[in-house]
Amino acid sequence: MAYTYDAMGNRLTKVANGITTHYSYNSNDQLISETTADVTTSYAWDNNGNLIKKTSPEGEISYSWSSSNKLIAIDDQVNRRQVSYQYDGQDNRIGKVTKQNGQTIETQYLVDSERPYSEVVLERTRVDQGAWSETLYVHTPEGLGDLLTQDQTGQVNHLYQGAQGSTRLVTDQQGSTQSIIDYDAFGNALLSSKPDSTIKHRYVGEYLDQDSGFYHLRARDYDPKIGRFVSRDRFEGIKNNPLTLNPYLYANADPVNGVDPSGHFGLGGMMAAMDIRSTLSNIQIDFGMNLFDGIMDPNSVAKNMAVSTGILVLGGTGVKLLKMLSGKFRAMISKVKYVNIAPRKLTTVEVGLDNIKGIIFDATYQVKDHVATIRVNMIDVQSAGGKISNPARIMNNFAELAKKDGAVMLRVEGTIANPALYEILQRRYNMVSNGAHDSFVIDLISKI
């Protein structure tokens, strides 16, 4: 296969077996048409950047979305199928109902959200209110979580991955080959392959929802047929890296050398895909929401907190740094004093705000299981002569306090970006606040 792209990483053509497919886009980098041999499929999008309709000569498929831009329903007139999806409070997909050919199929997912990337560990399915059948999934304990074994009501299969983490070989409990799967660069099973329909973890080890044809990559859904996500990324990209500014690309349009397990950030560029997966088994992942890059320059953060990795993911409304757990890093962890400190009020002296005229500061602080949390309820200046001129210094003071108490991680929540700081943050750091919902996490180990 051969592909061509525009400057934003949008696929313009694909040539497969001598047949060329042409793609066109609007000014928002949204795919609007796909044409192969005079057969055109058109795509329509809502104002939030979500795919809402796919129309081809075969028929129409409509997609519905929640207020948080999660796919919640599909009306597939091509296959005469209706699908609805359910999510928990953390936006993990926990259920699905499929209606087709007069049958109603219910599926429930038990999700382990404590892993670096959440994984389905138990899947329950029943047809027309009948008995439940269960499939148990056993993953590697760390990193991206390659699927080792699936047990479907006593039918055990072992899965073996290639260098990129895609399921390539499936055997039964006796070691007999059940399925061999080959993929193109974007995750479509090749015609020579005959994947078992019961094997749902396929391309880069991710879960293929066979009703939608999408890989559910946690934050968003990925369509391998077009090599793109079907909803807009809330990660706004890095200005000096144009490919990250395209909100629909998978792995920055370089799936051979990258993966995108979160649905937000393409991991790659500095190492081959094989090295990415082996390294991801030895890293700590914990950078949170949207304020951190408004307060600290990502380039300096990279130098200070990801020195030993070569894996770096940064961006506008979401920031993640991946810090390799080297031997030295583990040694530092072993020296940390794990403590629990009951919630208490913070003073202005502790955080270096006592010299600001007219300061009003209300925040609580606690440490639980070596993780410190600071909840800022109010920070304001009610004096014409007072001002907060260095928000980053406040963050440093927070971090130093938590580190002194033996915490290895600090989570800051609340109205740290309230109007008293908003103008400064917006002017100096080009940040837009989400008010009470702002939160982020600081890794204190690298500062020890």
Long-range contacts (C-beta under 8 A, 24 or more apart in sequence): 1-184, 1-185, 5-253, 7-242, 8-242, 8-243, 8-245, 8-246, 9-242, 9-243, 9-246, 9-249, 9-252, 9-253, 10-246, 10-249, 10-253, 11-226, 11-227, 11-228, 11-253, 23-226, 29-246, 29-247, 29-248, 30-248, 31-226, 31-228, 31-248, 34-226, 48-231, 48-232, 49-231, 49-232, 49-247, 50-230, 50-231, 50-232, 51-230, 51-231, 63-230, 65-231, 69-231, 69-232, 69-234, 71-212, 71-214, 71-221, 71-230, 71-231, 74-211, 74-212, 76-211, 81-211, 83-211, 83-212, 91-219, 92-118, 92-218, 93-216, 96-209, 96-211, 98-211, 103-127, 103-128, 104-128, 104-129, 115-139, 115-145, 116-142, 116-143, 116-144, 116-145, 116-280, 116-283, 116-285, 117-144, 117-145, 117-218, 117-261, 117-262, 117-285, 118-218, 119-145, 120-207, 135-198, 137-201, 140-281, 142-281, 142-282, 143-277, 143-280, 143-281, 143-282, 143-283, 144-204, 144-205, 144-259, 144-261, 144-277, 144-280, 144-281, 145-205, 146-205, 146-277, 147-201, 147-205, 150-198, 150-199, 150-201, 152-198, 155-198, 157-196, 157-198, 157-199, 159-199, 159-201, 161-205, 163-273, 163-274, 163-277, 164-204, 164-256, 164-259, 164-273, 164-274, 164-277, 165-204, 165-205, 165-259, 165-273, 165-277, 166-202, 166-203, 166-204, 166-205, 167-199, 167-201, 167-202, 167-203, 167-205, 170-196, 170-199, 185-227, 185-255, 185-256, 186-224, 186-227, 186-250, 186-255, 187-215, 187-222, 187-224, 187-255, 188-224, 188-225, 204-259, 204-261, 206-261, 217-260, 217-261, 217-262, 217-263, 218-261, 218-262, 218-263, 219-262, 219-263, 219-264, 220-263, 220-264, 221-263, 222-250, 222-260, 222-263, 227-253, 227-255, 229-263, 233-263, 233-264, 234-264, 234-317, 234-318, 235-264, 235-265, 235-315, 235-316, 235-317, 235-318, 236-315, 236-316, 236-317, 237-315, 237-316, 238-298, 238-314, 238-315, 238-316, 244-315, 262-320, 264-315, 264-318, 264-320, 265-313, 265-315, 265-318, 265-320, 266-313, 267-311, 267-313, 267-322, 270-310, 270-311, 270-312, 271-310, 271-311, 276-311, 279-309, 279-310, 279-311, 279-324, 280-311, 280-322, 282-324, 282-325, 282-326, 283-309, 283-311, 283-322, 283-323, 283-324, 283-325, 284-322, 284-323, 284-325, 284-443, 284-445, 285-320, 285-322, 286-409, 286-441, 286-443, 287-319, 287-320, 287-321, 287-440, 287-441, 287-443, 288-319, 288-411, 288-439, 288-440, 288-441, 289-317, 289-318, 289-319, 289-437, 289-438, 289-439, 289-440, 290-316, 290-317, 290-318, 290-319, 290-431, 290-434, 290-438, 290-440, 291-412, 291-416, 291-417, 291-431, 291-433, 291-438, 291-439, 291-440, 292-319, 292-440, 292-441, 292-442, 293-319, 293-429, 293-431, 294-417, 294-425, 294-429, 294-430, 294-431, 295-391, 295-392, 295-395, 295-425, 295-429, 295-431, 296-392, 296-395, 304-446, 304-447, 305-443, 305-446, 305-447, 307-446, 319-440, 321-443, 323-443, 323-445, 323-446, 329-445, 332-445, 332-448, 333-408, 333-445, 335-448, 336-370, 336-406, 336-408, 336-445, 336-448, 337-406, 338-369, 338-370, 338-406, 338-408, 339-367, 339-370, 339-405, 339-406, 339-407, 340-367, 340-368, 340-369, 341-365, 341-366, 341-367, 341-368, 341-372, 341-405, 342-366, 346-374, 346-401, 350-397, 350-401, 351-394, 351-397, 351-398, 351-401, 352-393, 352-394, 352-397, 353-379, 353-388, 353-394, 356-381, 356-386, 356-387, 356-388, 357-381, 357-383, 357-385, 357-386, 358-382, 358-383, 358-384, 358-385, 358-386, 359-386, 359-388, 363-414, 365-401, 367-402, 367-405, 367-406, 367-407, 370-406, 370-407, 370-408, 370-409, 371-407, 371-408, 371-409, 371-410, 371-411, 372-401, 372-402, 372-405, 372-407, 372-409, 372-410, 372-411, 372-444, 373-410, 373-411, 373-412, 373-413, 374-398, 374-402, 374-410, 374-411, 374-412, 374-413, 374-414, 375-413, 375-414, 376-412, 376-413, 376-414, 376-415, 376-416, 377-414, 377-415, 378-415, 378-418, 379-415, 379-416, 379-418, 379-420, 379-421, 380-418, 380-419, 380-420, 381-420, 388-420, 388-421, 388-424, 389-424, 391-416, 391-421, 391-424, 391-425, 391-428, 391-429, 395-442, 398-442, 399-442, 399-444, 399-447, 402-442, 402-444, 403-444, 403-447, 403-448, 407-444, 408-443, 408-444, 408-445, 409-441, 409-442, 409-443, 409-444, 409-445, 410-441, 410-442, 410-444, 411-439, 411-440, 411-441, 411-442, 412-439, 412-440, 412-441, 412-442, 413-438, 413-439, 414-438, 414-439
